[in-house]
Amino acid sequence: MSSHVFSAEDWEVSSRVWRFGACEFDESSRELWIAGKTVELESKPIEVLYRLLLHAGEIVTKEELFEAAWSGVTVVEGSLATAVSKLRKALGDGDPLIVVTVPRIGYRLGVPAHCRRVAAPSARELTFKPGDAVTGRDQWRLVRKMDAASSEVWLAEHPKTHESRVFKFAADGVRLKALKREVTLARLLNQSLGERPDLVRILEWNFGTPPFYLESEYCGPDLVEWAETQGGLPKLPCATRMRTLLDVAQEVAAAHDVGVLHKDVKPANVLVTPQPDGGWQIKIADFGCGSLMEPSRLDVLGIKNLGFTQTATSEAKTLTGTLMYMAPEVITGQSPTASADIYALGVMLYQLAVGDFSKPLSPGWEAGIEDPLIREDIAAAACGDPARRLPGAAALIERLESLDRRRLERNELDLARQRAQVAERRLAEARARRPWVVAAVLVLVAGLAVRLFLYRSASRERDRANQQTAVAEDVNRFLSDDLLGRSDPFQSSKSEETLLNAVKQASPNIDRQFHDAPEMAAHLHQTIAKALDNGSAYPDARREYERAAALFLQSGGPQSQEAIIVQLQRATMEARTYQSGSAALARSILADQETRIAKISQPREDLTVWLASARGMIALIENKAKVAAEQFQAGSDRAAKLPGFDENARFTLKQKLAFASIRSGDGAKAERLFRELIAAFTRRNGPESPNVLRVRLNLAQACMIQGKNREAVEETSSLYPAYVARLGADHELTMQLLTTRAQWEGALELWDAAMRDDLAIYNLALHKQGPLSFFAIATLSDAALAQCRAGRYSESEPNARESFEAPGKAFGPRAGLTGGTAYARATCRIGLSRFDKASKLLRKIDTKVVAQLAGFPDWSANVALAQAEIAYRQGHYAAARKYVQSAAPVFSRADAEPYQKHALESLTAAIGRRFAAK
């Protein structure tokens, strides 16, 4: 059975019937009628027909049809011709032709097509029975039907191994959408959150031929059935019931964090899986009703969009879920949000508290809840007004995790209140006798309370200051004797030992010298990790971050906020390495820390700064420049309000904010921020400090996107010797500097210089980071583009091919880098007159994603100009003029790239001559 996607357009419950010629086609049932009679037709020709109907009157390219019918599968070109031949044979294609061939491009519908909406047909029932084999999965035998509302769900067993699986079936398109939706959301959750024990694994699916099905692991009974096996829900201890709801809330929170709404949270969709240690693992199942808060995440992760092709309007009007757990605003017609899932959690919390899953949350429910804290939590989560409902699952998690502490605080408060009432009564009696005594006592008590408060505050601050002083003294001693001492050639065994090498060599001494002070050792490992990180020695930095986090956990316990900060700093580094898999690793680390932060009742203020920094860097790497800027701005604002926050770290946050402005195309704002930073670093460290040199590079990059190319080349050329001398040729910043200079050299059509610099960076990156690193791929592609534009096609072709094949493996087919390399290869193919292949590459580029990566909002004009050249050279002058008109507003500007400006002018003149000749 195939586990890939078959069609870009899902067979959803649209309830439309298409009429064309003497034919009719029903979307929901996928049935074709000709002259009133049903015609049998295979799935591939049907999918080709459906695509043509969706684009009636338009040309559908071969590539689009391949994507529709064979997405993700490599097939020979003749497969499409065979499917079209079968379709024509079934249609009895005559005069006029229903399916018309457009030479070298694709096909179109040759007759008018009309569609009408009809009442949704009743879903066809399947007639399976226990003992039947699963179609296409003959080794699995159906055992019993399981309860499900939207599709037939069966438990199946392997006769030899006795392993169990769950199969969800759909007889037709009416039920298929939910299965596709569940696959899409499962892939999104898996890729965003990583392998987690609380996610139900989907193993296989068949969406090609009826009966459609989805195969998943068997995870045990649902919550209702499990409670019965334990003697009934009321027999379970209250703590166990609350722990169960807490596990469900944590899974919902994780899904919300990656933009997934469940929309049908209820006990029947909560599975309880027994564990080898005798415990239980809670899992949420059935995302068939779910939806996406950010559908664009699918493109970023390269996940095929299944089950989400309806418009937002129709989606919003579709009422899905179970009424008992449905939020009031959803019932009245509003679109479901994350708040609707919180409402469902609130209802489940109520049912678990009263011990009855059949009991709805009806007026007067409060009387059945003895615990006032749980009563408050239910009221907050299941509030009928979404504006006053708990803001998210994390808030409910925090309440449930702190129940014991809250009870203790509530008891102390009640006791204090009782004492206050007694005191007030006695005070009233005393007031009648001696008013002056009362006044004196009140003054004394008030003064004592103030002094006690100030004393406790001062005591805490003094203890914290003493602790920090002790840490600082030990750290300074270590840095002086072990670290800086090693960098002294008279104390080191190697006269050429650098400070970075000294850092690496000093690390093993930390655990020996501070074996009885793990917190101090952790601070030192963290300091060394930052130094190695700044030196782009990522493998060594990674080990130091991990060691620091482990020691902080040892000294501060599982909720150590210092450990969380270290991991957030590591996540920021992982995202910044641009290496294959680094972005996914950074997301995974961030997700783990967000889960831990959600359990902390009072996070430190600096913790939120590092959280914003990690989120911003990951968003920047994922080409979400706007999100990155928002996070960096929030982090900078918070850091500015913390007097003790490290000033260099605060400047670095501002630098990242400015760089996010570059990526979003706002060069003027970036230039202003970088100039402010240069002034600040100069005042602090002097005009030749490394920080000033680093920001001068960023300033040059800001100038580049504003078209100040010649000034930028001069600035980077003057900086390069200083970078090599201070940092080394293979340092990340030195490579960035040379990359920036190469880009400007290309913009000025200095091809030899651009090729020299690009290939130099490529060789450095290849040696240091590997062939799938961002630097290696991007610079080889840039070199190929420069070679192509210089007319050196024989040199450019192998470089363009190699650089194009790499990013899909490392960063995914939808990544901005993948689109950028596709453009370079297409340009080379145009130069070699391979127009069809070039056109195919250009059509698949996601120009919006590439534009964010390049920091050039109008980047799509590059693709339009390339398509114009293809059309002109193939003799399609009208199409060429249309493409030229699309690119003209961008490349006719005064600050346009000179090469593209000349290309536009040349093409415009050539097309004009062709039309004048007619």
N, C-alpha and C positions, 0 to 999 in steps of 0.2 A: 504493500500500500504506500502511496506517495504521501509525504509529509510536507509538501510545499503548497504554495498558493496558486490557484488556477486562473483566477480572473481579477483584473484590477477593479471591475465593477461587480459588487456583490449581488447575489440573487436575494434581494431583500423583500420585505413585505410592502411593496409599493402598490400592489393591486392595480396594475395597468395592463391593458391589452393593446398591442400594436397592430395596426392594419396597413398592409402595403400590397398593392395589386390585388390578387385573389387570395392573399395569405393573411393569417392572423397568428400572433405570437403572444402567449400569456407569460408575463414575467414570473409570477409567483409559482406556477406549476412547471415552467420551462417546456411547455407544450406548443407544438407548431401545427396549425391546421391549414390545409389547402383545399379550397372549394368545399369547406365544411367537414373535411375528413382529417383525422389525426395522422401525422406523418412521423414515423420513427426516425430519429436522427441522433448521432453520437454527440458527446458533450463538447468536443472541440469545434465542430461546425456551428453548434448552437451558440457557443460563446463568441465566435466570429460574427454571427448574425446579430447578436445582441449589441455588440460594439458598434456595428454599422448602423443599427437602429438608433442608438443613443446619439450618433453624429450624422443623422440623416441629412443629406444635402452637402456634406463635407467629405473631403478626402481623408481617409484613415490610413496612416502609413503602415508599412509592413512591420516596422518596429513596434508600433502601438498594438498591432494585432498579436504579435509574438508575446508581448508583455501581458496581454489580456488572457491568452489561452495557455501559454507555457511559461509563466513567470517563474524565474529561478531555475529553469531547466534548460540545458544546452541541447538543442535539436537542430537537425539539418534544415536548410532553407526550404527544401521541398515539402516539409511538413505542413507549412501554411498553404502551399498550392494544393496539396491533397485535401485539406480541410475545406478550402474554397470549392474544389471540384465536387466533393460530396454534398456541400450545401447547394450548389447549382443544380446538381442532379435531383436532389430532393425537391427543390423549388420548380423544377421543370423549366429552367431558364430558357427563354426564347426571345421574342421580339415584342416589347423592348426588354433588354437585359435587366434583371433585378440587381445582380452583382456585377459592377463594371470595373474592369482592370484599368488602373492609371499607371502607364508604363514607368518602371523604375522607382515608383513612389509607393503605391499601395492599391487600395480599392475604395469604392464608394457605392452607395445605394443608388440605383438608376431609376427608381420610381418614387413618387411621393409617399411619405409615411405619416400616419396619424396615430395618436394614442388617446385612449380614454380611460378614466378611472372607473373601476367597478368595485362592487362590494367584495371585501376580502373573503376568499373562499375558506370554507371550513377545512381545518388541517386534516390531511389524510391520516388515518390511524394505521399503525404497523401491526402486523399479526404475528409477532414473535411469540414463542412459547418456550418454557424451560427445556433445555436439552438441545435447542437449535444452535448451529454453528454461526459465528459472526461472519457475515459476507465479507470476503477479502481477508479475514483473519481467522481461518478455519481451525487453528489450534485452540481457539477460545470458545467455550460452550456457555450459553446463557444459563444462569442458575435461578435467579428470581428478579422480578421487577421491583425497582426501588421507587419511592415516592418522589415525584417531580411534577411541576406544573407546566413547564414550557416545552419539554421534549421527553420522549420515552427514555428512561434511565434504567439500565439493567446491571446487575452484578454478574460477572462472568468468571469462569474458573478454567485454568489449564488442567486437562485431565491427568497429565503425567506429573507435573510439578505441584499441582494444587495451589498455585499462586492465583490470587484474585486480582481482577481489574474491574474498572467501572467503564461502561460504554453508554454514551448519550447519543441517541439516534434522532434524526430528522427525516421524515418521509419526503418532504418537499421544501420549496423555498420559503414557505410560511415559517418553518421552524429553523431553517438553516442559519438565519442571521444571528441568533443567540449563540450558536456554536462558534461561528466565526469571530464574533465579538469576544467570546471567552478565550479563544486562542490568542487573539491580538493582545488582550490585557495580560494574559499569563506570560507572554513573551516580554512585554514591557516591564512587568514586575520582576521577572527573572533577570533581565539585563540591567535594570536600574538598581535592584536591591541585592543581586547576587544569589547564590544558593542559600536558601533559608529553610529550616525544618518546618516552618509554619505555612509554607506555600505548597499547594497541591500540584504535583508534577503532571503535566500533560505529556503523554508519550507519543501518540500518533493521532492522525486525523485523516478523513477522506471527505473532500468537498467536490470530488469530480463527478461521481455517479451515485444515484440513489441506491439504497438508503445511505444518506450521509451520516457520518458518526464522528465522535471525538472519544479517544481512549485515554484514560487517566489512571493513576495509581489508586488502589483502594485504601482509604485512610481510616476505616473503622466506622462505627455508627455515628449518627448525628447526635446533637446534644440532648434531644428529647429521648431518643432510644437509650443513650448511655445512662441518663439519669434513672430510667426505669430499671436498668441492670444493677444499679447501685441501691435499689430498694425504694426508689422514688425520690423526686427532687427535695421534698421536705426533710428527708432523712440525711441528706448531705450537710456537713457542717457549714455554717454561714461563711467561715473563712474560705472554704473550698469554692463555694459559689461565687464569692467576690473575686477570688483568684482567677476563676474561669472568665468572668467578665473583663478582668484586667488584661488577660491574654488576648481576648478578642479585640479590645480597644487598642492594644499595641499593634496588632496586625492592621487594623483599620487606619491607624496613624501612619504606619509605614506606607500603605497604599496611597493615602492622601499626599504624603510627602513627594511622591513621584507623579502626582496628578491623576490618580485613578479613584473614581467613585464606585462604590459597590452597588448602591441603590436597592439592595434587597437583603440587608443584614437582618437575620432572624435565627432562632435556634436550629431550624432545619438545615440551614446552610453553614452551621458550625460543626465540624467533625472532630471526634476525639480518638486519637491514635494511641494505643498502648505502647509503652517504651520498655526496653529490656530491664531497666532498673526498677520497674514496677510503677513508674509514674505515668503521666499522660501528656501528650502533645496536642495542643489545640490548633486547628487549621480552619481557615475560612474557605468555603468552596462556592462554586457557581457564580462566576462573574458575568453570566450571560445577560444580565440586565444592566451591567456596569457601563460607565461612560468615562470620557477623558476631560479633565479640566484644561489640558494643554495638548491638543491633537498634534502640534508640531513636534512633540517629543518623539513621535513615531519616526519622523523623517530624520531627526538627529541620530537616533539609534539604528536607523536602517531597517525598521520593522515594517512589513507590509501592512497596509491599512485594510483590515477585514472587519466587516460588520458595522462600519461607521460612515457609510457613504450617503446617508440621508442628510438633508439640509438641517441646519440648526433649528429652524422653525418647526419642521415636522418632528424632529427629535424631541423638542421641548413639549410638544403636545401629546406625545406618547406616554401614557400612564403605565409605568412598570413597577413591580415590587409587590409586597404583600400588605394589604390594607391595614392590618393591626399595627404594623411597624412603620407606616408611611407618615411622614411629617405633614401637618395640616396645610402648610403652604403648597406642598406638592399636590395634595388632593384638590386644592382650589385652582390648580392649573399652572402654578409657577414651575420654572425649571428646577430640577433637583440640584443641590449644591452639597458641599461637604457637610454642611449643617444638617442636612436631611439624614445622613448616616449617623450623626451624633444623636439625633432624636431616636433613631432605632436602637442605639446602644442604651439610651435612657429607658426605653420600654423594656428591653431585656434585663436591665438592672433591676427594675421594679419586679418583673416576673421571678427573677432569681431570689430577690429578697423575700417575696411572699411565698415562694416555693410552688408556683403554678404557672406553667407556660401557656395555659389556655386563658388566662385572665387578662383582659385588656386594661389599658390605662384609662379608666373612666372617672368621672367626677367623684370626689370623696375617697380616692385611692389612698390618700395620706393616712387614713385611719388604720390601714393594714400594715403600716411600717412602724415598728417600735423604735428602731435606732434613729434618733433625730438627724445624725450626720448623713446617713444613707438617704433619709427622706429629703434632705437638702440637695444631695447629689442628683437624685432622680429628678427633682423639680428643676434643677439647673440644666440637666442634659435634655430632658423631655419638655422643656418650656414650649408652649404653643407659639410664642413670638420668636422667630429666628433671630431677631436683633438682640434679644435678651438671653438667648441660649448660650451654653458654653461655647467659647470661640473655636475649639478644636478638640480632637481626641486626646491631645497631650494634656489639656487641662483636666479632663476626666481621669486620665492615668495618674496625674499628680495627686488628685483627691483620693483615689482608691489606695494608692501606695502609702499615703500618709494617714490612713484611717486610725491606726493605733496612736500615733502622735497626736492627732486631732482630738481623739477621745480623751487622752490625758490632759491636753490643754483645756478642753471643755469642762472636764471634772474640776480642774484647778480653778477655772473661771467661776463655775457654780459655787465652789467652796468659798472663793473670795467674795462672791456676791452675798452668800449667806452671812459671812462674817461682817460684811459691810452693813447689812440690814440690822444685825444685832448691835453693831457699833452705833449705827444711826439712832436706834431706839434708845440706847444708853445715853447717847449724846443729847438727845432731846430732853431726857430726864435731867441730865446735868446742866443743860442750858438754862433750864428753869431755876436751878439753884445758884449757879455761879457763872454768869456770862463771861466774866473776865478770865476765868480759868480756861474756859472753852477756847477763847480767842488765842490765848497763849499756847495752848496745846496745838491748835491748828497751825499757827506760825511755826512752832517747833517741828511738827510733823512734815510740813511742806519743805522747810529748810533742810531737814534730814533727808527727805526723799531726793531733793535736788543734789545734795552733796553725795549721796549714795550713788545716784546715776552718774554724776561726773567722775566719781572715784572708779566705778566699774569701767566706764569708757576709757579713762586714762590708763587704768590697769591693763585693759586689753591692748590698747595701743602701745603701751610700754613693753608688754610681753612680745607683741608682734615686732616692734622695733628692735628689741634685744635679739630676737631670733634672726631677723634679717641681718643685723650687725654681725652676729656669729657666722652666719652663712657667708657674708661678704668677706670677713676676715679669712676664713678657711679657703674660700675661692681665690682670694688674692694671693694667699701663700702658695697655693697650688700653681696658679698661673705664673707666679714669679719664679718658683723653684723648678717645677717640672715642665712647664710649657715654654716660657720665654728662655729658661735656662738651656733647653734643648736647641733653641734656635741660635744660641751663642756658639760660634765656631770653635771657641776655646773649650767649651764644655761638651760639645757634641763630637761623636766619632767621625762625622762627615763635615768637612768644611763647607760644603755647598748645600747643606740641609736648609730647606726653606721653612718658613713659618707654617705653611700648610702641612708639610711633612712632619714638623714638630708636633702639630695638633694630633695627627694620626698616631704618632709614636707615644704621645703622652696619655692617650685614652686608657690603655690597659692599667695604668697606675692608679686611676681613680678608684676602682673598686677595692684595691688593696689598701689605699690610704684612708678610705672613708667606709670601710666595711661595717662599722657600727653607726654610721650616719647616712642612711640611704637617701634622705631628702637632699642633703648637701651633694652627694654623689649624683643624684638625678639632675640637680641644677647645673653641675659641671658637664655632664653628658649632653644636656640641652644646649649649653653654650657652644660646645664643640660641634654639635649637629648643625647649629646655625652657621658657624664658620665654614664647615665643609659644604653646606648648602650654598652659601654665597660664593664659594670657590668652584661651584658646579661639580663637586666630587660626590655625585648623588648616591652611589652604592654605599660609600662610607658614611655619608650623612644619614642614610636610611637606617643603618645599624645603630647609630648613636641616638636617633630619635626613638627607636624601639626600646633601647636600653633605658633611656631617660623615663619613658612612659612606664616601663615595668617597675622601676625603682620608686616612682611617685605612687604607683598603686600599692607597692609594698609598705610605704611609709604613711600614706594617706587613706588607704582603704579603697574599695571598689568605686566610691563616688568622688575620688580625688579630682578636683577641678584642674590642678596642675597637669595631671596625666591627660586630661581632655585637651588642654591647650597645646601640649606637645603633639598630640595626634592631629589636631587641626593644622598646626604648622607643617607637619609632615604631609598632610593632604594637599596643602598649598604647594609644597615642593613637588609632589608627584604629578600634579596637574601641569606644573611649569616645565617638567623635563621634556615634554613633547615626544616621549618615546612610545613605542607600540604598547597598548594596553594601559598606559599610565593614567589616562582620563577615567577609565572604568575603575581602576584601583583607587584613585582619589575620591570618586563618588562613593565607593564602598566604605572607605574610612570615614568620610563625612557622615554618611547615613548612620554608622555605628555610634559616632559621637553625638549626633542629634538625638538618638534614642536615649543615650545616657544623660544628656542635658535635660531632656523632658522629665527625668525622674528627680531632678534637683529642685527643691522648693525655692531656694534663693540663690540663683547663679551670681557669681561675681561679675561686676560690670566689665572688667577687662576680658572675661570669657566671651561676652557677646561681640567684642571687637574682633577677636581671633576667629570667631564663627563667621562673621561677615566677610573677613578676609578670605577664608577658605571657600565660602560660597561664591564670592566674586571671582576668584581665580578660576574655579571650575567652570563657571558660566562663561568667562572670557575664552577659555580653551574650547568650549562648545559653541563658540560664535554667537553667544547671547550677550552682545555688547551692552544693551540697555539694562539687562538684569545685573550684569557685572558692575556697571556704573552705579546703579542703585545700592548694591551691597557695599561697594568701596566708599560711597558717600556716607552711608549709614555708619560704617566702621570709623571713618575719619571724624565724623561728628561726635561719636561717643568717645573716641580717644582724646579729642580736644577738651573734653569735660573732665578728664581724669588727670589730676595734677602729677601723679606718680608714673604715668604711662611713659615708656621709653620714647624719647623724642625722635630718634632715628627710625623706630618702628612706625611712628606717626607720619613721618615724612615719606616713608616707603608706601604707606597706604595712599597718601595723596598722589604719589607717583603712579601707582596702579590705577587710580581714578583718572588721571590724565591720559594714561595709555588706553583705557577703555574709551575715552573720548576720541582718540585716534581711530580705534576700530569702528566706532560708530560714525566716522566721517566728519567729526567736528574738530578740524585742525586748529581753528582759531582759539577755542577753549583750551585745547591741549597745550598750545604754545604759551598761553597766559599762565597756566598752572606750572608748566616746566620752568618758566622764567622766575616765578615766585620761589620754586624749589631751589634753583641755582643760587638765588640771592640768600636763601636761608642756610643752605649748606656752606656757602662761602663764608658767611658770618660765623658759622660754628666750627668749620674745619679748614678753611682757607681755600683759595681759588684753584689749587692743584690737587685737591683731595680726590680720592676715588669716587666719592659720591657725586662731586661736581662733574667729573668726567662721564659718569654713567648718565646723569641727567642731560648733559650736553648731547649725548647720542639721541636720547628721546626727543630733545628739542629739534634736532635735525630731522627726525622722522615726522614730527609735526609739520615742519616746513615742507617736507616732501608731498604730503597729501594736499598741500595748498598750492602746489605747482612751482615752488621755489627750488627748482632742481639744481641749478648751477651753484647756488649758495650752499646747498646741502652737500654736494660733492666736495666742495672746497673744505667745508667744516669736517666731514668724515675723514678726508685725507689728512688733515692736520691732527686729528685725534688718533688715527690708527697707530702711529709709532708709540705713543704714550700707552695705549691699551696693550700692545704686545709687550712692552717693557715691564709694565706693572702686573699684568694678568696672565700673559702668555698667549700664544697664537690660537690655542685650542680652547680658551675660556669661552663660556657661553656668550658673554657680552662682547668679546672681540669678534666672535663669529656673527653676532647680530649687527655689529658695526659694519663689517665687510659686506654682509648681505644687503644692508641698507644702501651702501655705496654702489653695489652692483645694480640695484634697482634703478638708481638715478642715472647711472651710466647708460643703462638701457633706454631710459626715458629720453636721454640726450643723443641717442643713436651712436654711442661710443661702443660699438659691438665688441671689438677686441678686448677692451678693458672689462666690459661686463662679463664676457665669457671667462676671462682670466680669473676674476674674483669669484664668480659662481662656482667654477670647477675647483678652485682652491678650498672654498668652504665645503663643497661636497666631499672632497677627500678627507678633510678634517673630521667632518661629521660621520663619515663612513667608518673611520678608524675608532672614533670615540663613542659614538652612539649606535652604530649599526645601520644597515641598509633600510630599515623600516622606520627610522626616526624622522621627525618632521623636517629637521634641517637638511638631512641627506636628500629626501624626496623633493622638497621645495626648490633647493638650489640646483639639483640636476634638471628639474623641469624648466627653471629659469634659464639655465645654460642652453637647453634645447631650443627654447623660444628665441633666444638671442642668435643662436646659430641659424635658425630657420629664417629670421628676419634679415640676417646678413647674406642669405642665399646659399648657405652651406648645408644643403638638405641631406647629403650623404652622412655628414657628421651628426646632424640633429636627430635623424630618425631613430637610431638605437637608444639614444638618451631619452627621447620623448617616450618611446615604448616602455623602457625600464621604469621611468618615473611615473608613468600612468598606471602600471600594473601594481605598484607597491602600496599606495594609500588605501585602496579598497581592502587590502588585507589588514592593514594597521589601524585605520580609522573608520572604515565602513564606506559603503557606496554613496552615502548621502553627505559625507563630510565636505567642508569647503575646500580642503586640499585636494580631494578627489576630483571635484569639479574644475579646479584651477589647472591640474595636470591634464585633464581631458581637453581643455581649451588649447593648451600648448601642443598637444598631439594632433588635434584637429587642424591647427594652423600649419603644422608641418605636412599633414596629409594634403591640404589644399595646395601647398607648394609643389607637391609631387603629383598633382592632378588626380588624387584619389577622392573624388568629391562625395560619392555616396557614403563612404566610411566616415569622412569628416562630418558630413551632415548628421549622421547617426549619433556621433559623439556629442555634437553641439546640442541636439534635441534633449539629451538626457541630463544636461547640466542644470543643477538647481542654482540659478543665478543669485537668488537672495542670500543663500548661505555663503557663496563665494564673495559676494559684495561685503558681507560682514567681516569675513576673514581679511579681505584686502583693505578695508576701511574706505571703500569707494562705493557710495550708494548707487551710482549709475553704472556699475560694472557690466550690467547686462548689455550695454551698448557694444561691448567687445564682441559678444556673440552675434548680435544683429549685423555688425559690419562683416564678420566672417561669413555669415549666411548670405549677405549681399554679394560677396565675391564669388561664392559658389554658384548662386543663381545667375550672375552675369556670365561667368565662364561656361555655364551650361546652356546659355542662350535664353534664359527665362528673364527677360529684361524688365517686365512689369513687376515680377516678384522682387527682383534686385532693387528696383526703385523704391518699393515699399519698405524693404529692410533699410535702405540708405536713409529714408525719411525718418525711420525710427532712431537711427544712430546719430543723425545730424545735430540735434540739439545739444548733445554731449560733446562731440568731437569738433564742433565748430566754435566752441568757446575759446577765449583767448588763452586760458590756462590748460588747454587740452594737451594730452601726450602728443608730441610732435609726429611720431611715426603714424599713429592712428589718424591724426589730423591730415597728414599728407595722403594716407590711404583713402580717407573719405573724399577729399578733393579730387583725387584721381578717378575714383569710381563714379562720382557724380558727373564729372566731365564726360567720361566714356559712355555712361548711360544716356546722357543728354545727346551725344552725337548719334547714338543708335536711333533714338526717337526722332531726331531731326532728319535722319536719312529716310525714314518712313514717310 
